[in-house]
Amino acid sequence: MTVTLSNGHLKAQIASQGAELIRLCDEHDRDLLWDGDPAFWTGRSPLLFPIVGRLRDDQVLIDGRGRSMKQHGFARTSLFEIVDATAEACRFRLDADDITREQFPFDFRLDMAYRLDGAALIFAASVFNKDDRTLPVSFGYHPALRWPLPYGGDRYAHEIRFETAETAPLHRLSDGLIGDASRPTPVKGDRLPLHDDLFQDGALVWSALSSRKVRYGAPGRRSLTVSFPDMPHLGIWTKPGAGYVCIEPWQGYADPVGYEGELKDKPGIVLVLPGGSREFTMTIALDPPENR
């Protein structure tokens, strides 16, 4: 099942499978989101929960016991319940069940809400701890935005502009795990010019990031702004030659190389107390037409 939101500025379609945004269009029905072409990648905007990234040997250690969990966790392949839906807002829900407890032995509720506000789509994920012990979680967004956007400008004229200058080095990757932060940054001040060669070795990963918003598009053309006030980490990724770039705000990231500890002690994990909750938000906003 899907829910469609529309307000004259944007149209968004969300599937109950994974509570995933599967289409985002402007006021002229031009696509802003990747279409999931399996020749490159079938994802469009998966939700990453209860982990972000890959685990060493796809194993997570919880209370001394190893359990299998695939990259980015199980939310993206889970069927969510549609809790409510109006013309401009909707909410989906995933509750712990016997299947999730095999991988992640906790009682939780994950609510995923989407809301249109003018030319902005607001994402709000709420994690509730229904257990009698502390809940260790990560959460991430993974929207695949069209590259190039449908507003003119060459593919290689597109860039990502950070809120502030980003000078920190990036992490090197080893079989999907996080290596040391010694990869020289390709960011020039606050500007990241996009080209396929950036991604020959995989995603660009920042664990130390000053910005909480970025602007994506070709200079002088209509652009998108992605804001992530609650998310301290960031990944940017594509498969070279594909028609998308993923701008991925995260709380958490893959296992560090050599990490063998408990999930609760893993870098980037947040701990939600019994009866407590944690919210993770992101907004994708489109320039008004007159700003082209």
Helices and strands as residue ranges (DSSP letters): E 2-6, E 11-15, E 20-25, E 47-48, G 56-58, E 59-62, E 65-68, G 75-77, E 81-85, E 89-95, H 98-103, E 108-117, E 120-129, E 135-137, E 139-141, E 144-146, G 155-157, E 159-162, E 173-174, E 177-178, E 191-193, G 196-199, E 204-206, E 213-217, E 224-227, E 233-237, E 244-251, G 263-265, E 270-272, E 277-286, G 289-291
